């Protein structure tokens, strides 16, 4: 399978290990999911990392820079969330100090309309506000080509001292200094708690303080209001000239939908006499985070020596993405996504509605890489009900049996990566809790009504209400008995259901695995599954995973590879199902599948658990014996798959 190309910029010999260290705020953002309502009336919130420098560390990492964040977080769940999410994003976290006494900051926001975004900052005695000079390691600052300081952290003596120490070290060691003016009046004590969205209140005190920062900077970036506060002037032209009198830095004036202007050298009497970066015509959904996305795009160009016009284009495009989506850091594009947008554009002014761009964004920001997947499937419902033969006592024991299967799988995994399970939420509640204790485990849950053709969902046809309480890292699995030679009406009904599952997955932010079994209802040859996949791709389906039955030949797998690599090179890949085939039959199927570029592993169930289930449910096998039996069979398949992989590599 084609791998997602790396956006990382190759390091030159002797280069510093980091491109940029961002310093300052780190919070958890809670943004209202109901749009067009007061904050008082919001019913649920989406969670993400937040705070200007935290967002920029994510954005620059996504765009290929080696970034780090220097801040404090609380010694609690929200602080750990920030650290873990940054690690998932590829941000260096060794500059994050855990504060044992203070809580991580929160920011809570609603989208009331296109111009009003009520915002509350929970920052009283928060962790990042306690950043001090002692937190600034000289070795750490020296490891970066540039540092970014932020306006809010000049508002308190201790955070001001911390940033100025970082600036001194950076300057002494030839690193460049970036200043994001990042002006929030109420964080300077100039407005009330409910005025978090306020962007400008003039203050001689603030202006005088910020002016002392400008002379040491190499790049200064701000909105029109921020340029005014940093200069103490009341009109833009005089503000820019005042900043220039204090600093030789490149100045970037952000102008929202009008784009930006970059000023190098003297400021003339013509405001437009700079390098004008035009904005992109998009619908405003939420303006928060747009500046952080903008800065990320500009830094990608500025730190890699691109012309200012190029940096400005990248910055404006990144800002457009953020404005068109709800959250901050999660909405910043990846390098691949940015290049796709600049090459193809979009017919949608609301970029969040562009399916092609959304797919690139989703596929390049998945929570983790999974190059290998070996899963024990215990999501079966009707098959275990058949084994129980309608006996109420045996039916009642199915949940306990599934928990034993988890124990067997975890024994085989032994803490190694690349393992997972398919578990249902009809009989698998206890098993899901048990599997959830293993953080590296991949977990998928079925939503189809067993045996349904055309496809129906189990429990309810309203997937939105069902999926909303699923853990974010649980994958949706949906099985369809789909054959390309089925009657057109049947195929249309099945595709419509698969499409609704796919759309629900994207709406609630969950991965989806589509399982296709064609052999139960028609002939299976080398082109059957490739034809089926092409029809499903034609319908707009781009699942994270495909789960497919063993193919009779290597030619069939080559044809499947060609379809996936052509139609969706960002697909995670294929896992092989078992269909209760005995080990010797699966052995041949595994060998053929191992020739495929897109097959990443297997998810086998009845081959592993069927015998144990029959014996255990009737009381002729103990818990320990059932676990040992399933573990031995699962291990045999794992060993076979890994051995075949070694042979292929050789």
C-alpha positions in Angstrom: 0.0 0.0 0.0 1.2 3.5 -0.7 2.3 5.2 2.5 1.4 8.7 3.5 4.4 10.7 2.3 6.3 12.4 5.1 6.0 16.2 5.3 9.2 16.4 7.4 11.9 18.6 6.0 15.2 16.7 5.7 17.8 17.9 8.2 21.1 19.3 7.0 24.3 18.0 8.5 24.9 19.8 11.8 21.4 21.3 11.8 19.7 21.9 15.1 17.2 19.1 16.1 14.2 21.5 16.4 13.0 24.1 13.9 10.7 26.0 16.4 9.9 26.1 20.1 6.6 27.8 20.9 6.2 29.3 24.4 3.2 30.2 26.4 -0.5 29.2 26.7 -1.6 25.5 26.7 -5.2 24.8 27.5 -8.0 22.4 26.7 -10.6 23.9 24.4 -14.2 22.9 24.8 -16.2 24.2 21.9 -20.0 24.0 21.7 -21.3 21.6 19.1 -24.6 23.3 18.7 -24.1 26.1 16.2 -26.1 29.3 16.3 -26.9 29.4 20.0 -25.8 31.2 23.1 -23.1 29.7 25.3 -25.7 29.4 28.0 -27.7 27.1 25.8 -25.0 24.8 24.5 -25.6 21.2 25.4 -22.4 19.4 24.4 -18.8 20.3 23.6 -16.0 19.0 21.4 -12.6 18.8 23.1 -9.2 19.6 21.7 -5.8 21.1 22.7 -5.8 24.9 22.6 -3.9 28.1 23.4 -2.0 30.1 20.7 1.5 28.5 21.1 0.1 25.1 21.6 -1.9 25.3 18.4 1.1 26.6 16.5 3.2 23.7 17.7 0.6 21.4 16.3 0.2 23.3 13.1 3.9 23.6 12.3 4.4 19.8 13.1 1.6 19.0 10.6 3.3 21.1 8.0 6.6 19.3 8.4 8.5 21.4 10.9 10.2 19.9 13.9 8.3 21.8 16.6 8.2 21.8 20.4 6.1 23.4 23.1 7.4 25.0 26.2 4.7 25.5 28.9 3.2 24.1 32.0 0.2 21.7 32.4 -1.5 20.4 35.5 -0.8 17.0 37.0 -4.3 15.7 36.0 -6.3 14.2 33.2 -6.4 17.4 31.1 -2.7 18.0 31.4 -2.0 14.4 30.3 -4.4 14.8 27.4 -2.4 17.8 26.1 0.9 16.0 26.4 -0.5 12.8 24.8 -2.2 14.6 22.0 1.0 16.6 21.2 2.9 13.4 21.1 0.4 12.0 18.6 0.9 15.1 16.5 4.7 14.7 16.5 5.4 17.7 18.7 8.4 17.4 21.1 7.0 17.5 24.6 10.2 17.6 26.8 9.7 21.3 27.4 6.3 20.7 29.0 6.6 21.0 32.8 4.0 19.2 35.0 2.7 21.6 37.7 1.7 19.6 40.8 -0.3 22.5 42.3 -2.3 24.1 39.5 -4.9 22.9 37.1 -4.6 23.0 33.3 -6.3 26.0 31.7 -9.7 25.6 29.9 -11.3 27.7 27.2 -15.0 27.3 26.5 -16.6 28.7 23.4 -19.9 28.9 21.5 -20.6 29.9 17.9 -23.5 32.2 18.2 -23.4 33.5 14.7 -20.8 34.4 12.0 -19.7 37.4 14.1 -20.2 36.4 17.7 -18.2 33.8 19.5 -18.7 33.9 23.2 -15.6 32.7 25.0 -14.7 32.0 28.6 -11.1 31.6 29.8 -10.6 29.5 32.9 -7.1 30.7 33.8 -7.2 31.8 37.4 -3.9 30.5 38.8 -3.7 28.0 36.0 -0.6 25.9 35.2 0.8 27.7 32.2 0.5 31.0 34.0 3.0 29.7 36.5 5.7 29.3 33.8 8.9 30.7 35.3 12.6 31.4 34.5 13.5 28.1 36.1 11.5 26.3 33.4 13.7 27.7 30.7 16.5 25.3 29.9 19.4 26.8 28.1 20.2 23.5 26.3 16.6 23.2 25.2 16.4 26.7 23.7 19.8 26.2 22.0 18.4 23.1 20.3 16.1 25.2 18.1 16.6 27.4 15.1 13.8 29.7 16.3 11.5 30.4 19.2 8.1 31.9 19.3 7.0 34.1 22.1 3.4 35.2 22.6 1.8 38.4 23.9 -0.4 36.9 26.6 2.7 35.6 28.4 4.2 39.0 28.8 1.2 40.0 30.9 2.5 38.6 34.2 5.9 39.1 35.8 6.9 35.5 36.0 5.8 34.5 32.5 7.3 37.7 31.1 10.6 36.9 32.7 10.5 33.3 31.4 10.0 34.5 27.8 12.6 37.1 28.0 15.1 34.6 29.3 14.3 32.3 26.3 14.8 35.3 24.0 18.2 36.1 25.5 19.4 32.6 25.1 18.0 32.4 21.5 19.7 35.6 20.5 23.0 34.6 22.0 22.9 31.4 20.0 21.9 32.7 16.7 18.3 31.6 16.8 15.5 33.7 15.4 12.8 35.2 17.5 9.1 35.2 16.4 6.6 37.4 18.2 2.9 36.5 17.9 1.2 39.6 19.5 -1.7 37.4 20.6 -3.7 40.1 22.3 -6.6 39.2 24.5 -7.7 42.3 26.6 -9.3 40.3 29.4 -6.1 38.3 29.9 -4.4 41.6 30.6 -7.1 42.4 33.2 -8.8 45.0 30.9 -12.2 43.3 30.5 -14.5 41.0 32.4 -14.6 37.2 32.4 -17.5 37.2 29.9 -15.5 39.4 27.4 -13.2 36.6 26.2 -14.0 37.3 22.6 -13.1 41.0 22.8 -10.2 41.7 20.5 -9.2 45.2 21.3 -9.2 47.6 24.2 -6.6 50.4 24.0 -4.1 50.5 26.9 -1.1 52.7 27.3 0.2 50.2 29.9 0.0 47.2 27.6 1.5 49.1 24.6 4.4 50.4 26.6 5.1 46.9 27.8 4.9 45.3 24.4 7.1 47.9 22.8 10.0 46.6 24.9 9.8 43.3 23.2 9.8 44.4 19.6 13.5 45.3 19.2 14.7 41.7 19.8 12.3 40.1 17.3 13.0 38.8 13.7 9.4 38.3 12.8 6.3 40.1 14.2 2.8 38.9 13.3 -0.5 40.4 14.3 -4.0 41.5 13.3 -4.8 45.1 12.7 -5.9 45.4 16.4 -2.8 43.7 17.6 -0.5 45.9 15.6 -2.3 48.9 17.2 -1.8 47.6 20.7 1.8 46.7 20.1 2.6 50.2 18.9 0.3 52.3 21.0 -0.9 54.2 17.9 -4.5 54.7 16.8 -4.2 54.2 13.1 -2.5 51.4 11.1 0.0 53.3 9.1 1.5 55.1 12.1 1.4 51.8 14.0 3.5 50.1 11.4 5.9 53.0 11.3 6.3 53.0 15.0 7.0 49.2 15.1 9.5 49.7 12.3 11.3 52.4 14.3 11.7 50.0 17.2 12.5 46.8 15.2 14.1 45.6 12.0 11.8 42.5 12.0 9.8 41.3 9.1 6.2 42.5 10.0 3.2 40.5 8.9 -0.2 42.3 9.0 -3.1 39.8 9.1 -6.3 41.1 7.5 -8.7 38.2 7.8 -10.5 37.5 4.5 -8.4 40.2 2.8 -5.3 38.1 3.4 -2.1 39.7 4.7 0.7 42.2 3.9 4.3 41.4 4.6 6.7 44.4 5.2 10.4 44.2 5.0 12.5 47.4 5.2 11.0 50.9 5.5 7.3 51.5 5.8 6.0 53.9 3.1 3.0 56.1 3.3 1.0 53.5 1.2 -0.4 50.7 3.4 -0.5 48.4 0.4 3.2 48.9 -0.3 4.3 45.5 0.9 4.1 41.9 -0.3 0.3 41.4 -0.5 -0.9 37.8 0.1 -4.5 37.5 -1.1 -7.0 35.7 1.0 -9.2 32.8 0.0 -13.0 33.3 -0.4 -14.5 31.1 2.3 -17.4 31.0 4.6 -16.7 32.1 8.2 -17.6 29.3 10.6 -15.4 30.1 13.6 -12.7 32.7 13.6 -10.9 31.4 16.6 -7.7 29.5 15.7 -7.4 31.2 12.3 -4.4 33.2 13.4 -2.7 30.2 14.8 -3.2 28.3 11.6 -2.0 31.4 9.7 1.2 31.5 11.7 1.8 27.8 11.2 1.6 28.2 7.4 3.8 31.3 7.4 6.5 29.7 9.6 6.6 26.7 7.3 7.7 29.0 4.5 9.7 31.5 6.5 11.8 28.9 8.3 12.6 27.0 5.1 13.7 30.1 3.1 10.7 30.5 0.8 9.9 33.9 -0.6 7.5 35.9 1.5 4.8 35.7 -1.2 4.9 31.9 -0.9 4.8 32.0 2.9 1.9 34.4 2.8 -0.1 32.1 0.4 0.5 29.1 2.7 -0.5 31.2 5.7 -3.7 32.5 4.2 -4.7 29.0 3.0 -4.1 27.5 6.5 -6.1 30.3 8.0 -9.0 29.6 5.6 -9.1 26.0 6.7 -9.4 27.1 10.4 -12.0 29.7 9.8 -14.2 27.2 7.9 -14.1 24.6 10.7 -15.2 24.4 14.3 -12.1 23.7 16.4 -8.6 25.2 16.4 -5.6 22.9 16.4 -7.5 19.9 14.9 -8.5 21.9 11.9 -5.1 23.1 10.8 -4.2 21.3 7.6 -1.4 18.9 7.1 1.2 19.5 4.4 -0.4 17.0 2.1 -3.8 18.6 2.6 -2.4 22.1 2.0 -0.8 21.0 -1.2 -3.9 19.3 -2.4 -6.0 22.4 -1.8 -3.5 24.7 -3.5 -3.4 22.3 -6.5 -7.1 21.5 -6.8 -8.9 24.3 -5.0 -12.5 23.8 -3.9 -15.9 24.5 -5.2 -17.1 24.8 -1.6 -16.8 28.1 0.2 -17.4 26.1 3.4 -14.3 24.0 3.2 -15.7 21.6 5.8 -18.2 20.5 3.2 -15.6 19.5 0.6 -15.6 15.7 0.7 -12.3 15.3 -1.1 -10.4 17.7 1.1 -12.1 16.3 4.3 -10.9 12.8 3.4 -7.3 14.0 2.9 -7.5 15.9 6.3 -9.0 12.8 8.0 -6.6 10.3 6.6 -3.5 12.4 7.3 -4.4 13.2 10.9 -5.4 9.8 12.2 -4.6 9.2 15.9 -1.8 6.6 15.2 -0.1 4.6 12.5 -1.1 0.9 12.3 1.3 -0.8 9.9 0.4 -4.3 11.2 -2.9 -5.6 12.6 -3.6 -9.1 14.0 -7.0 -9.2 15.6 -9.1 -11.8 17.3 -12.7 -11.3 16.2 -15.2 -12.1 18.9 -18.0 -9.7 17.7 -20.2 -12.6 16.6 -23.7 -12.6 18.0 -25.9 -15.0 16.0 -23.2 -17.6 15.7 -22.8 -17.8 19.5 -26.5 -17.8 19.9 -26.7 -20.8 17.6 -24.0 -22.5 19.7 -26.0 -21.8 22.9 -29.0 -23.5 21.1 -31.5 -21.1 22.8 -30.6 -22.3 26.3 -31.1 -19.3 28.6 -28.3 -20.2 30.9 -25.8 -20.6 28.0 -27.0 -17.3 26.4 -26.4 -15.6 29.7 -22.8 -16.8 29.8 -21.8 -15.4 26.4 -20.6 -12.1 27.9 -18.3 -13.9 30.2 -16.9 -16.1 27.4 -16.1 -12.9 25.4 -14.1 -11.6 28.3 -12.1 -14.8 28.3 -11.4 -14.2 24.7 -9.9 -10.8 25.6 -7.7 -12.5 28.1 -6.5 -15.0 25.5 -5.8 -12.2 23.0 -3.8 -10.1 25.5 -1.8 -13.1 26.6 -0.7 -13.6 23.0 -0.1 -9.9 22.4 2.1 -9.7 25.5 2.2 -5.9 25.3 3.4 -5.9 21.7 1.9 -3.4 19.2 -0.1 -4.6 16.2 -2.9 -6.4 18.0 -6.6 -5.9 18.3 -10.0 -7.3 18.7 -13.5 -7.0 17.1 -16.0 -6.9 20.0 -19.8 -6.2 19.9 -21.8 -4.2 22.3 -24.6 -6.6 22.6 -22.8 -9.3 24.5 -19.4 -7.7 24.7 -19.7 -5.0 27.3 -17.5 -6.7 29.9 -15.1 -7.7 27.1 -14.9 -4.1 25.9 -14.1 -2.8 29.3 -11.4 -5.5 29.7 -9.9 -4.7 26.3 -10.0 -1.0 26.9 -7.5 -1.4 29.7 -4.9 -2.2 27.1 -4.2 1.2 25.5 -2.3 -0.2 22.5 -5.2 -2.5 21.5 -7.1 -1.7 18.3 -10.8 -2.2 18.9 -13.6 -2.4 16.3 -17.3 -2.8 17.0 -20.0 -4.0 14.6 -23.1 -2.1 13.7 -24.8 -4.4 11.2 -27.8 -6.6 11.9 -26.3 -10.1 11.6 -27.1 -11.8 8.4 -29.1 -8.9 6.9 -29.2 -8.6 3.2 -29.9 -5.9 2.2 -27.8 -4.5 5.0 -29.7 -3.2 8.1 -28.2 -1.8 11.3 -28.6 -3.5 14.6 -30.7 -2.0 17.4 -31.5 1.3 15.5 -31.2 2.7 12.0 -30.2 6.0 13.7 -26.5 5.7 13.8 -25.8 9.2 15.0 -27.4 8.6 18.4 -25.7 5.2 18.7 -22.2 6.3 17.8 -22.0 9.5 19.9 -21.0 7.6 23.1 -18.4 5.4 21.5 -14.8 6.0 22.6 -12.9 8.1 20.0 -10.5 5.3 19.2 -13.1 2.6 18.6 -13.5 1.7 14.9 -16.9 1.1 13.3 -17.2 -2.2 11.6 -20.0 -2.8 9.1 -20.4 -6.1 7.2 -22.2 -6.2 3.8 -22.9 -9.4 1.8 -22.2 -7.5 -1.5 -21.6 -9.0 -4.9 -21.0 -6.9 -8.0 -23.5 -9.1 -9.9 -26.3 -8.5 -7.5 -29.5 -6.9 -8.8 -29.2 -3.2 -9.2 -32.0 -2.5 -6.7 -30.3 -4.6 -4.1 -26.9 -3.0 -4.7 -28.4 0.4 -4.4 -30.0 -0.4 -1.1 -26.8 -1.8 0.3 -24.7 1.1 -0.9 -27.1 3.6 0.6 -26.7 1.9 4.0 -23.0 1.8 3.7 -23.0 5.4 2.7 -25.0 6.4 5.8 -22.5 4.5 8.0 -19.6 6.2 6.3 -21.1 9.6 6.7 -21.9 9.0 10.4 -18.4 7.8 11.0 -17.0 11.0 9.5 -19.5 13.2 11.4 -18.7 11.8 14.8 -14.9 11.3 14.1 -14.6 7.6 14.2 -12.7 5.3 11.9 -14.7 2.8 9.8 -13.9 -0.7 8.5 -16.1 -2.0 5.7 -16.3 -5.8 5.5 -17.3 -7.2 2.1 -18.2 -10.9 1.7 -19.1 -11.7 -1.9 -18.7 -15.5 -2.0 -21.9 -16.3 -0.1 -24.1 -15.0 -2.9 -22.2 -15.5 -6.2 -19.1 -16.6 -8.0 -15.8 -15.5 -6.6 -13.0 -15.0 -9.2 -10.0 -12.7 -9.5 -12.1 -9.7 -10.5 -15.1 -10.1 -8.2 -13.8 -8.2 -5.2 -12.0 -5.6 -7.3 -15.2 -4.9 -9.2 -17.1 -4.6 -5.9 -14.5 -2.2 -4.5 -14.7 0.0 -7.6 -18.4 0.3 -7.3 -18.2 1.2 -3.6 -15.5 3.8 -4.4 -17.7 5.2 -7.1 -20.4 5.7 -4.4 -18.0 7.9 -2.5 -17.0 5.4 0.1 -13.4 5.7 1.4 -13.2 3.6 4.5 -10.2 3.5 6.7 -10.0 -0.3 6.4 -11.4 -3.0 4.2 -12.0 -6.4 5.6 -12.0 -9.0 2.8 -12.3 -12.8 2.4 -9.3 -14.9 1.3 -8.7 -14.8 -2.4 -7.9 -17.8 -4.6 -4.9 -16.3 -6.3 -2.1 -13.8 -6.1 -3.6 -12.2 -9.2 -6.8 -11.3 -7.3 -4.8 -9.6 -4.6 -2.8 -7.7 -7.2 -6.0 -6.5 -8.7 -7.3 -5.4 -5.3 -4.0 -3.6 -4.6 -4.4 -1.7 -7.9 -7.9 -0.6 -7.1 -7.1 0.7 -3.6 -3.8 2.4 -4.6 -5.6 4.2 -7.5 -8.8 5.1 -5.7 -7.6 5.8 -2.2 -3.8 5.7 -1.6 -4.5 7.0 1.9 -6.5 3.9 2.9 -5.0 2.1 5.9 -5.3 -1.2 4.1 -7.0 -4.6 4.2 -7.4 -7.1 7.0 -8.2 -10.7 6.1 -11.2 -12.5 7.5 -11.4 -16.2 8.2 -15.0 -17.5 7.6 -14.4 -20.4 10.1 -11.8 -22.0 7.8 -9.5 -24.5 9.4 -5.9 -23.6 10.0 -4.6 -25.5 6.9 -7.0 -23.6 4.6 -6.2 -20.3 6.2 -2.5 -21.1 5.8 -2.9 -21.0 2.0 -5.1 -17.9 2.2 -2.5 -16.1 4.3 0.3 -17.0 1.9 -1.6 -15.5 -1.0 -2.6 -12.4 1.0 1.0 -11.9 2.0 1.9 -11.0 -1.6 -0.4 -8.0 -1.4 0.8 -4.5 -0.7 -2.4 -3.5 0.9 -3.1 -6.4 3.3 -1.9 -5.4 6.7 -3.1 -8.3 8.8 -6.1 -10.4 9.7 -9.2 -10.5 11.9 -10.2 -14.1 12.5 -12.9 -15.3 14.8 -14.6 -18.7 14.7 -11.4 -20.5 13.6 -10.0 -19.5 17.0 -13.0 -19.5 19.4 -15.6 -21.9 18.0 -14.4 -25.1 19.7 -13.8 -23.4 23.0 -17.2 -21.8 22.9 -19.0 -25.1 22.4 -17.1 -26.7 25.2 -17.2 -23.9 27.6 -20.8 -22.9 27.2 -21.8 -26.5 28.0 -19.6 -26.7 31.0 -17.1 -29.2 29.7 -14.2 -26.8 29.6 -12.9 -24.5 32.4 -12.1 -20.9 32.1 -8.4 -21.6 32.1 -8.8 -24.3 29.4 -10.9 -22.0 27.2 -8.3 -19.2 27.5 -5.4 -21.6 26.7 -7.3 -23.1 23.7 -8.1 -19.8 22.2 -4.6 -18.4 22.9 -2.9 -21.3 21.3 -5.0 -21.0 18.1 -4.6 -17.2 17.9 -0.9 -17.6 18.5 -0.6 -20.1 15.7 -2.1 -17.6 13.3 0.0 -14.8 14.6 3.2 -16.8 14.2 2.2 -17.9 10.7 1.5 -14.3 9.6 4.7 -13.0 11.0 6.7 -15.9 9.6 5.2 -15.3 6.1 6.1 -11.6 6.5 9.7 -12.5 7.2 9.8 -14.7 4.2 8.4 -12.0 2.0 10.9 -9.5 3.4 13.8 -11.9 2.6 
